[in-house]
């Protein structure tokens, strides 16, 4: 980690002083840290100096020891998140002993090897061993291996390690020297001598392909050029010199791309193609420019206005700028952070000692952010670190952080955000249910996650007695559980989810309680039943019993509600519901046990227990109609309704059912006739039912019914119908004509009695009625008017010859004109029809067959036939007929011309 900061900062501790144009008012030093995703979101966090116990990044005083502590915070400086700790690595005594004026100028780290350059031209070599203290904190032991005087009187300005060559590149007194990393002895380098150097950088994306050389870019004093060199084990070789518009102040190299800070602007130059791209202006006289390679073909630059700008090799910024202070003098990327160094701040080393800026463990940083309820920042940091964490470990970490974030937002009533985090984090929903007292079943084996995902004891602790909040939390849980049970989120603990949902529905009076119990569910009976009873949800309790196969308990509960023993207004139509339930109940013992209760309550509704149930003919094992009829003997209205169901609706063809129903109808009519309080409407309705059954049914015992109503002088129409069933038409017509004196009824009787018979039967029946009308021996004599009306209305039915023989001679022809006209028309039609003879076979027409007149094919089956059976189009025949007079005229003219 020290190497990373030492290399990326590339900071000489006194170098920034030459960029100060004038002394500025001293301000509070700060170190700005921007997490990598914040580069896209333009949001920054800062390390501010605070007196504080514990680790952190510290400002160093004159003795080289941390004087103040800093912590990660938002711009309001109220946060408590930590990103780094300042861990001592090399104490001052190990570097300069008692020499007060000796200062560290630069550092470089290669693996465990630490190199320090001092102002007295010494290089010190230390070996750092990392270990963990008893308290679990990271610490370092520094073992000094060697120190070497370079023989100059200038400070060592910069050190860069070339580990593949075991060489250390040293910038001192504007000269670049190569020394051995182990002995610190200068190595003779043939070839190029690098003198007058103001800055250099190593190419971390080399293009030569030689693993045993290091590519380097060098800036020489008072020259508008950059030299590209390679450092080998025994020599330095210049490859190319690239001209620049101005004297470079700082530079960074990646592949063929050089990012330069000139005196007035930044630019990117490709030393292979010569292409260049100006970026933006910057005044190097006012402050030190920053040019840092942060990745492949991408650089971080200090821009005016206190911004850190990103630029790629094409000169395009693909990330939003970073906001930092105006006085930033160095910057580095320590993923996922961008670390910026302020003028008055020393991070990696003081002038007397070395400290390592050690990032705190990622999980600790995230937990600190969550502890201060900075959910978005914690999630951003987690997601940014994905590429640095093994996939499986990251998935576990990410899920837990999402769950913790969800509970934080849950506690803040941010339910939409909480639900989304719970969903993405695949939260065990029981973690959430457990916050609500007594919602989890007593049999649940769930225990909360350890370490805990939140700081809440339960809902009471969370709401502090605020009932409005309690209701909001309950409404959220209802919504969340409903969504969870509809997905795969409840797999493995469906009983816990459904039971909790039932309890919430019952407690809040939610309308979905019945839907839950009426559909497939996993509600535990032992926990749910007492809860429903406690909240007076007795109908729902019956549904729960039914779902668990306890229909007897369910019916007992519902019967108590209907009888008023229990108060529950959930179903105003509960009696009808119970009857419907019994009509489909497969337990016949329960049906018989509750049928009498239902019939006593309301026979019309109660009998539906039997009428809605399939008969034994339709489904084996169902109720036998004979058993039901026997059972209903004590419930007259129910019996009548059930027989109507069998005969009129189910159309069962059994004589005993039809006879029984007819007898009940007849008894009903006779009873009403003998009851003075009965109304005409009641009697009329009862007689209509009886008449309809007598006419439509052919299965009842006619003689039994006839004997039952024989003595009634009012049921003449019913008696006539029964005589008709016995083919006693003379008796029926006598009743209708002479006793009832209803010619319309008599004529209707003839039509009804002959409806299913042939024409001759119908004709004879109407002739019989005519004879009754014309009989002079009955009281009142012949009924001439009725006979005339019968003939004139039904001329087509009668045999005209027979009628004329029956009619008295004194009847006038105009009186019978409608009858005679109809009879004559029918006679002529019958004579003509009888003279028609059918010859030949069927005429075949198809889409492939053509008309003989127009030769087009047939598209419809309608056609006409020419003599010989040839099919033609109808419209062709019509056209032929219209043209026939013209053709004959031409034919006659032609014939006259030849006469």
Residue pairs with C-beta under 8 A, 6 or more apart in sequence:
1 334
1 356
1 357
1 358
1 359
2 89
2 107
2 109
2 114
2 128
2 348
2 354
2 356
2 357
3 108
3 109
3 110
3 111
3 161
4 109
4 332
4 334
5 332
5 334
5 339
5 347
5 348
5 356
5 357
6 107
6 108
6 109
6 348
7 108
7 109
7 160
8 292
8 332
8 333
8 334
9 330
9 331
9 332
9 341
9 347
9 348
10 158
10 201
10 292
10 330
11 106
11 329
11 330
11 341
11 348
12 105
12 106
12 157
12 158
13 103
13 104
13 105
13 106
13 346
13 349
13 351
14 105
14 155
15 157
15 288
16 287
16 288
16 329
16 343
19 284
19 285
19 286
19 287
19 288
19 329
20 287
21 285
21 286
24 327
26 344
27 327
27 344
28 48
28 49
29 49
29 59
29 342
29 343
29 344
29 345
30 46
30 47
30 48
30 49
30 70
30 325
30 342
30 345
31 46
31 47
31 57
31 70
31 339
31 340
31 341
31 342
31 345
31 347
32 44
32 45
32 46
32 47
32 324
32 325
32 328
32 338
32 339
32 340
32 342
33 44
33 45
33 46
33 47
33 72
33 83
33 84
33 337
33 338
33 339
33 340
34 43
34 44
34 45
34 308
34 322
34 323
34 324
34 337
34 338
34 340
35 45
35 336
35 337
35 338
35 377
35 380
35 381
35 384
36 333
36 335
36 336
36 337
36 338
36 384
37 336
37 380
37 381
37 383
37 384
38 44
38 45
38 322
38 380
39 310
39 319
39 320
39 322
39 338
40 319
40 320
41 320
41 380
42 320
42 321
42 322
42 323
44 75
44 322
44 323
44 324
45 72
45 73
45 74
45 79
45 81
45 377
46 72
46 73
46 75
46 77
47 56
47 57
47 70
47 71
47 72
47 73
47 83
47 84
48 70
48 71
48 73
48 77
49 59
49 68
49 69
49 70
50 68
50 69
50 70
50 71
51 68
51 69
52 69
52 70
52 71
53 69
54 69
55 69
55 82
55 85
55 86
55 87
55 137
55 360
56 69
56 70
56 71
56 82
56 84
56 85
56 86
57 69
57 70
57 84
57 85
57 86
57 347
57 357
58 66
58 67
58 68
58 69
58 70
58 86
58 355
59 66
59 67
59 68
59 70
59 344
59 345
59 346
60 66
60 67
60 346
60 350
60 353
60 355
61 67
63 92
63 352
64 92
64 350
64 351
64 352
64 353
65 350
65 353
66 86
66 355
71 79
71 80
71 81
71 82
72 79
72 81
72 82
72 83
72 365
72 368
73 79
73 80
73 81
74 374
78 372
79 369
79 372
79 374
80 368
80 371
80 372
81 365
81 368
81 369
81 372
81 374
81 377
82 360
82 364
82 365
82 368
83 337
83 359
83 360
83 365
84 357
84 358
84 359
84 360
85 137
85 138
85 357
85 358
85 360
86 355
86 356
86 357
86 358
87 137
87 138
87 139
87 140
87 355
87 356
87 358
88 139
88 140
88 353
88 354
88 355
88 356
89 114
89 128
89 140
89 142
89 354
89 355
89 356
90 114
90 116
90 126
90 142
90 353
90 354
91 142
91 353
92 350
92 352
92 353
94 126
94 142
94 144
95 102
95 104
95 116
95 118
95 124
95 352
95 353
95 354
96 102
96 103
96 118
96 352
99 120
101 119
102 118
102 119
102 120
103 118
103 119
103 351
103 352
104 116
104 117
104 118
104 119
104 349
104 350
104 351
104 352
104 353
104 354
105 117
105 118
105 119
105 155
105 156
105 157
106 116
106 117
106 156
106 157
106 158
106 159
107 114
107 115
107 116
107 117
107 159
107 348
107 349
107 354
108 114
108 115
108 117
108 159
108 160
108 161
108 168
109 115
109 128
109 161
110 161
110 163
110 181
111 163
112 127
112 128
112 129
112 130
113 125
113 126
113 127
113 128
113 161
113 181
114 125
114 126
114 127
114 128
114 142
114 354
115 123
115 124
115 125
115 126
115 159
115 161
115 168
115 181
116 123
116 124
116 126
116 349
116 354
117 123
117 155
117 156
117 157
117 158
117 159
117 170
117 172
118 124
118 155
118 156
119 155
119 156
120 149
120 155
121 149
121 150
121 151
121 152
121 153
121 154
121 155
121 156
121 172
122 147
122 148
122 149
122 150
122 156
123 147
123 148
123 150
123 156
123 159
123 168
123 170
123 179
123 184
124 144
124 146
124 147
125 144
125 145
125 146
125 147
125 148
125 184
126 142
126 143
126 144
126 145
127 142
127 143
127 145
128 140
128 141
128 142
128 143
129 140
129 141
129 142
129 143
130 138
130 139
130 140
131 138
131 139
131 140
131 141
132 138
132 139
133 139
138 358
140 356
142 354
146 183
146 184
147 184
148 179
148 183
148 184
148 185
150 156
150 170
150 172
150 177
150 186
152 172
152 173
153 173
154 172
154 173
155 172
156 170
156 171
156 172
157 171
157 172
158 170
158 171
158 200
159 168
159 169
159 170
159 171
160 168
160 169
160 200
160 202
161 167
161 168
161 169
161 181
162 168
162 169
162 202
162 214
162 231
163 181
164 211
164 212
164 214
165 212
165 213
165 214
165 231
165 232
165 233
166 180
166 181
166 182
166 233
167 178
167 179
167 180
167 181
167 187
167 214
167 231
167 233
168 178
168 179
168 180
168 181
168 184
169 176
169 177
169 178
169 200
169 202
169 214
169 216
169 231
170 176
170 177
170 178
170 179
171 197
171 200
174 195
174 196
174 197
174 198
174 221
175 194
175 195
175 196
175 197
176 194
176 195
176 197
176 200
176 218
176 236
177 186
178 186
178 187
178 189
178 231
178 236
179 185
179 186
179 187
180 187
187 233
187 234
188 234
189 234
189 235
189 236
190 234
190 235
191 235
191 236
191 237
191 238
192 229
192 236
192 237
192 238
193 236
194 200
194 218
194 227
194 229
194 236
196 220
196 221
196 222
196 223
197 218
197 219
197 220
197 221
198 219
198 220
198 221
198 249
199 218
199 219
199 248
199 249
199 250
199 251
200 216
200 217
200 218
200 219
201 216
201 217
201 251
201 252
201 253
202 214
202 215
202 216
202 253
203 214
203 215
203 216
203 217
203 253
203 254
203 255
204 253
204 254
204 293
205 254
205 255
205 296
205 297
206 214
206 215
206 255
207 215
207 255
207 256
207 272
208 215
208 230
210 230
212 232
212 233
213 230
213 231
213 232
214 230
214 231
215 228
215 229
215 230
215 253
216 228
216 229
216 230
216 231
216 253
217 226
217 227
217 228
217 229
217 251
217 253
217 258
218 226
218 227
218 229
219 226
219 227
219 247
219 248
219 249
219 251
220 227
222 247
223 247
224 243
224 244
224 245
224 246
224 247
224 248
225 241
225 242
225 243
225 244
226 241
226 242
226 244
226 248
226 251
226 258
226 260
226 269
226 271
227 238
227 240
227 241
227 242
228 238
228 239
228 240
228 241
228 242
228 271
229 236
229 237
229 238
229 239
230 236
230 237
230 239
240 271
242 258
242 269
242 271
244 260
244 262
244 267
244 269
245 262
245 267
246 262
246 263
246 264
246 265
247 262
247 263
248 260
248 261
248 262
249 261
249 262
249 263
249 284
249 289
250 260
250 261
250 288
250 289
250 290
250 291
251 258
251 259
251 260
251 261
251 291
252 258
252 259
252 291
252 292
252 293
252 299
253 259
253 293
254 293
254 296
254 297
254 298
254 299
254 313
255 296
255 297
255 313
256 270
256 271
256 272
256 273
257 268
257 269
257 270
257 297
257 313
258 268
258 269
258 270
258 271
259 266
259 267
259 268
259 291
259 293
259 299
259 301
259 311
260 266
260 267
260 268
260 269
260 291
261 282
261 284
261 289
261 290
261 291
261 301
262 284
263 284
263 285
264 281
264 282
264 283
264 284
265 278
265 279
265 280
265 281
265 282
266 278
266 279
266 280
266 282
266 289
266 291
266 301
266 311
267 276
267 277
267 278
267 279
268 276
268 277
268 279
268 299
268 311
268 313
268 314
268 315
269 275
269 276
269 277
270 276
270 313
277 314
277 315
278 315
279 301
279 309
279 311
279 315
280 303
280 304
280 309
281 304
282 289
282 301
282 302
282 303
282 304
283 304
287 302
287 326
287 327
287 329
288 302
288 329
288 330
289 301
289 302
290 300
290 301
290 302
290 308
290 328
290 329
290 330
290 331
291 299
291 300
291 301
292 299
292 300
292 301
292 331
292 332
292 333
293 299
294 300
294 310
294 333
297 312
297 313
298 310
298 311
298 312
298 313
298 318
299 310
299 311
299 312
300 308
300 309
300 310
300 322
300 331
300 333
300 338
301 308
301 309
301 310
301 311
302 308
302 309
302 328
302 331
303 309
303 321
305 326
306 323
306 324
306 325
306 326
306 328
307 321
307 322
307 323
307 324
308 321
308 322
308 323
308 324
308 328
308 331
308 338
308 340
309 317
309 321
309 322
310 317
310 318
310 319
310 321
310 322
311 317
312 318
322 338
322 340
324 331
324 340
325 340
325 342
327 342
327 343
327 344
328 340
328 341
328 342
328 343
329 341
329 342
329 343
330 340
330 341
331 338
331 339
331 340
331 341
332 338
332 339
333 339
334 357
334 359
335 384
335 385
335 388
336 381
336 384
336 385
336 388
337 359
339 347
339 357
341 347
347 355
347 357
348 354
348 355
348 356
348 357
349 355
359 365
360 368
362 381
362 382
362 385
362 388
362 389
363 397
365 381
366 378
366 381
366 382
366 401
369 375
369 377
369 378
369 381
370 378
370 401
370 404
370 405
370 408
373 408
373 412
375 405
375 408
375 409
375 417
378 401
378 404
378 405
379 401
379 402
379 405
382 397
382 398
382 401
383 398
385 394
386 394
386 398
389 397
398 425
399 425
399 426
400 425
400 453
401 425
402 421
402 422
402 424
402 425
402 427
403 421
403 422
403 425
403 427
403 431
403 453
404 453
404 454
405 421
405 425
406 417
406 418
406 419
406 420
406 421
406 422
406 425
406 427
407 418
407 453
407 454
407 456
408 454
409 415
409 417
409 418
409 421
410 418
410 432
410 454
410 476
411 454
411 456
411 462
413 469
413 472
415 472
415 476
415 479
418 476
419 476
419 479
419 480
419 483
422 429
422 432
422 480
423 489
426 489
428 446
428 449
428 493
429 480
429 481
429 484
429 489
429 490
429 493
429 496
429 497
430 440
430 444
430 446
430 493
430 496
431 448
431 449
431 453
432 477
432 480
433 439
433 440
433 477
433 481
433 496
433 497
433 500
434 440
434 446
434 448
434 458
435 456
435 458
435 459
435 462
436 458
436 459
436 473
436 474
436 477
436 500
436 504
437 458
437 459
437 460
438 503
439 499
439 500
439 503
439 504
440 446
440 496
440 499
440 500
441 495
441 496
441 499
441 524
441 526
441 527
442 526
442 527
443 524
443 526
443 527
444 493
444 495
444 496
446 493
446 496
456 462
459 470
459 473
462 469
462 473
463 469
463 470
463 473
471 508
474 504
474 507
474 508
475 508
477 500
477 504
478 501
478 504
478 505
478 508
478 510
478 512
481 497
481 500
481 501
481 504
482 501
482 512
483 489
484 490
484 497
485 494
485 497
485 498
485 501
490 497
490 498
494 522
495 522
495 523
495 524
497 522
498 516
498 521
498 522
498 523
499 522
499 523
499 524
499 527
499 528
501 516
502 513
502 516
502 517
502 521
502 523
502 528
502 531
502 532
502 544
503 527
503 528
503 531
504 510
505 512
505 513
505 516
506 513
506 531
506 532
506 535
506 537
506 540
507 531
507 535
513 537
513 540
514 539
514 540
514 543
514 570
516 523
517 523
517 540
517 543
517 544
517 547
518 543
521 547
523 544
523 547
525 544
525 545
525 548
528 544
529 541
529 544
529 545
532 538
532 540
532 541
532 544
533 541
536 566
536 567
536 568
537 568
537 570
538 557
538 558
538 560
538 561
538 566
538 568
538 570
539 557
539 558
539 561
539 568
539 570
539 571
539 574
540 570
541 557
542 553
542 554
542 555
542 557
542 558
543 554
545 551
545 553
545 554
545 557
546 554
546 581
551 585
551 587
551 590
552 587
552 590
555 578
555 581
555 582
555 590
555 594
557 566
558 574
558 577
558 578
558 581
559 578
559 594
559 597
560 566
561 567
561 568
561 574
562 574
562 575
562 578
562 601
571 577
575 598
575 601
575 602
575 605
576 605
578 594
578 598
579 598
579 605
579 606
579 608
579 609
580 608
580 612
582 590
582 591
582 594
582 595
582 598
582 609
583 608
583 609
583 610
583 611
583 612
583 613
584 612
584 613
585 591
588 623
591 609
591 623
592 631
594 609
595 606
595 609
595 610
595 631
598 605
598 606
598 609
599 606
599 607
599 632
599 635
599 638
600 606
603 635
603 637
603 638
603 641
604 637
604 638
604 641
606 635
606 638
607 632
607 635
607 637
607 638
607 641
607 642
607 645
610 623
610 628
610 632
610 642
610 645
611 641
611 642
611 645
611 649
613 622
613 623
614 622
615 622
615 623
615 625
615 646
615 650
615 652
616 622
616 623
616 624
616 625
617 652
625 642
625 646
625 652
625 657
628 642
629 639
629 642
629 643
629 660
632 638
632 639
632 642
633 639
639 664
640 661
640 664
640 668
643 657
643 660
643 661
643 664
644 661
646 652
646 654
646 657
646 661
647 657
647 658
647 661
647 693
647 697
653 699
654 699
655 699
655 700
655 701
657 699
658 693
658 697
658 699
658 700
659 699
659 700
659 701
659 704
659 705
661 693
661 700
662 690
662 693
662 694
662 697
662 700
662 705
663 704
663 705
663 708
665 686
665 689
665 690
665 693
666 690
666 705
666 708
666 709
666 718
668 686
668 689
668 690
669 683
669 686
669 687
669 690
669 715
670 708
670 709
670 712
672 678
672 682
672 683
672 686
673 683
673 712
673 714
687 715
687 718
690 718
691 717
691 718
691 721
693 700
694 700
694 705
694 718
694 721
694 722
694 725
695 721
695 752
698 725
702 722
702 725
702 726
703 726
705 722
706 719
706 722
706 723
706 726
709 715
709 718
709 719
709 722
710 719
712 719
716 735
716 736
716 739
716 740
717 736
717 740
717 742
717 745
719 732
719 735
720 731
720 732
720 733
720 735
720 736
720 740
720 745
720 749
721 732
721 749
723 729
723 731
723 732
723 735
724 732
724 749
724 752
724 753
729 753
729 765
729 768
730 768
730 772
732 749
732 753
733 746
733 749
733 750
733 768
733 769
733 772
734 772
736 742
736 745
736 746
736 749
737 743
737 746
737 769
737 772
737 773
737 783
737 786
738 772
738 778
738 779
738 780
743 773
743 783
743 786
743 789
743 790
746 769
746 772
747 769
747 790
747 793
747 794
750 762
750 765
750 766
750 769
753 765
754 761
754 762
754 765
754 766
757 765
762 797
763 797
763 798
763 799
766 790
766 794
766 797
766 798
767 798
767 799
767 802
767 803
769 790
770 787
770 790
770 791
770 798
770 803
770 806
771 806
772 778
773 782
773 783
773 784
773 786
773 787
773 790
774 782
774 783
774 787
774 806
774 807
774 808
775 782
776 782
784 811
788 815
788 816
791 798
791 803
791 816
791 818
791 819
792 816
792 818
792 819
795 818
795 819
795 820
795 821
795 822
795 823
795 826
796 822
796 826
798 819
798 823
800 819
800 820
800 823
800 824
800 826
800 827
803 819
803 823
807 816
813 820
840 869
841 869
843 863
843 865
843 869
843 871
844 871
845 858
845 861
845 863
845 871
846 858
847 857
847 858
847 859
848 857
849 857
849 858
849 871
850 856
850 857
850 858
851 857
851 858
851 863
851 871
851 872
851 873
851 876
852 866
852 870
852 871
852 872
853 872
853 873
853 876
853 877
853 879
853 880
854 873
854 876
856 873
858 871
858 873
862 874
863 871
863 872
863 873
863 874
864 871
864 872
864 873
864 874
864 876
864 877
865 871
865 872
866 872
